[in-house]
Amino acid sequence: MTPDQFQQLRLERFIQAGKILAGDEPGWPARLARRLDMNRGYVASIVAGTRPVNDDTERKLAAAIDAWWAEMHRNTMPIMRIKMELEAYLDLDGGDDASI
């Protein structure tokens, strides 16, 4: 793999992870910059391909992914409990609704 190909791979990985972490709506680079505690302009330059993705940026990205994963994990149990409570009251498989 050439250095240019490696940098392209890093950029694609940065953008893919960034859209997951910050949402794929307009303004996602700014939201990602806040998550990474980086300058918005610098992140925008990375996304535009005018600045390289370096090791420090990838370390910050990895830390943000860890934090996102922990947040998702913390929210999994409460949301599944709520879903089970709803299923206890409602037939969510298409049958008759139960009274609450």
Protein Blocks (a to p, Z undefined) as FASTA:
>chain_A
ZZklmmmmmmmmmmmmmmmmnopaehklmmmmmmnopafklmmmmmnopaccdfklmmmm
mmmmmmmmmmmmmmmmmmmmmmmmmmmmpcceopacddZZ
